C-alpha cells in the first residue's frame, strides 16, 4: 500500500508492511502525468490490438483520414513527431497496404500521403474500438471530469508548444 503524502519520522519503520513513502511525488505534475500516461497507454494497447495498430499508427491514419494529401512534414508536425521517426512509422503503414504516397500535383518534388481503401477500413475499425475505450475513461472520470481534464491538458500543451 502506498501512503500519499505520509512521512514517517527519520529512523522509524513504516507502520504497515509494504507501505512506501512517496514524499512529494503525489503532488508533482510530471510524476502524476507519467503515471496516468503509462496506465492509459497500456489500456489503449488492448484497444489497438484488435486492429493490429499501435497508437502512433492510429494517429497517422486519423490525420490522413481527415486531411488526405498532406506532405510527410505536415503530418509529422501536426502530430509532434520527429521527422526521422515519422518516416519508418509511415513506411510501416505503406508496407501493410494501409497508406500510400503519391506525387503532389502542384509540386512534383514533394509527395502527398493518402489512406488506401484498406487503410480507410482499418481506420474505421480502430476508431470504433478507440471510441469504446474512450468511454471507459469517461465513465471513470464522469463526463464533466473528462472535459475538465481535456481542457487542462490542452491548456498545458498550448503553453508548452505556444
N, C-alpha and C positions, 0 to 999 in steps of 0.2 A: 504494500500500500504506500502511496506517495502522499505526503502531507504537504499541501501547498502553503507556502509562507510560514511554516512552522520551523523553529530553530531551537535545538537543544543547547543548553549551556555547554561551553567547552569542557571536554573530558567526560561528558555524560552520554551514555549509550542511548540509542533510540528506544522509545518505550515499547514498540512492537517490532517483532522480527520482520525484516523486510522493509521497514519504514525508511525512506530516503529523504533527506532534506535537500530540496532543490534550490534553497536560498532564494535569490531574486529572479530566477528563471521564469516562474509562472507569471511574472509581471513584465517580462520583456517581449516586446512585439516580435522581434526576429525569431526568438525561440518558439513562440506560440504559432506564428505563421508557418514555420518549418514543420512543427508537429502536425498542424492541420493539413499542410500540403502532402506530407507523407501518407496520412490517412486517406485523403481524398484520392491521391494518385493510385494507391493500392486498390481502393474501391473501384475506381474507374477502369483499372486494368481488366477487371472481370467483365465490365460492360463492353469494353472494346474487344475482348477475347472472342465473343460470338461473331464479330465481323472480321476477325483476324487483322485488326488495325491497332496501331499504337496511337496515343493521344496526339502526337505531333503530326502523324499522317492524317488523322481525322481533321485536325486544324487546317491543313493544306487543302484537303478535299472540300472543307466548308468554304474557304475563301474562293476557291476556283468555282464552286457551285454558284456562289453569289456574284462573282466577278470574273467571268470567263475572259481569257485573252490577256491577262496581266503578264508582265515580264517576271522572270525569276526574282529580280531585285525588288520589285514591288511586293511580291508575295512574302519574301523574306523580311522585308522592312515592316510590313503590316503585322506580321506575327512575332516581331522582335527576335528573329532567328538570324544568327550569323550566316552570312552568305556561304562560307565554306562548309557550314553544317547543313545548309539548305540543299546543296547540290546532291549529296548522297540520299538525303531524305526524299527529294523529288524523284531521283533515279529509282528508288525502291518502288515508288508508285508506277513509274513507267514500265519497269520490268514485270510488274504484276498485271499490266494492261489496264490500270485504273486512271492513268493520266497520260497526256501526250504533249509534245512540243510541236508548234507549227511556226513557219516563218511569219514574222509580223508583216502585215500587208503594207504598212506605210514606211517601214524601216527594215529592210532585209537583213541588217546586221544583228537585229535582236530577235528573240524568239518569244512567242506568246504561248501561254500554258492553258490547257483545257482538260476537263474531265472527258474520259471516253464514256460510251454508253454503260460499260461495265462499272466504271468508276462512279457514275451517277447512281446506279442501282446499289452499289456497295455503300455509298454515302447515305442514301435514304434508309437503308437497313441500320447502319450505325447510328444515324440520327435518332431513329426510334428507340434504340437501346439507350442512348445517352439521355434522351428525354425521360425515359422511365427511371434512370439512375438519378437524374437531377431531382425528380420528385421525392426520392428517398431523403435527400438533404433538405428539401423544402419541408418535408414532414418533421425532420429533426429540429429545424430552426423555427418553424412556423413561417407563414407567408410573409409577415411583416419583418421578422428577423432576417429572413433570406434577403429581402430587398434592402434592408439596412446594411447587411454585410456586403452585398454587391456594391452599394453606393460608396461605402467606406473604402473598399478595396480599389474601386475605380478612382476615387479621390487620391488615394495613396500613389497609385500608378501614375496618374496625371502629374502629381507633384514631383515624382522621381524623373519621369521622362520629359516633363514640361519644358 
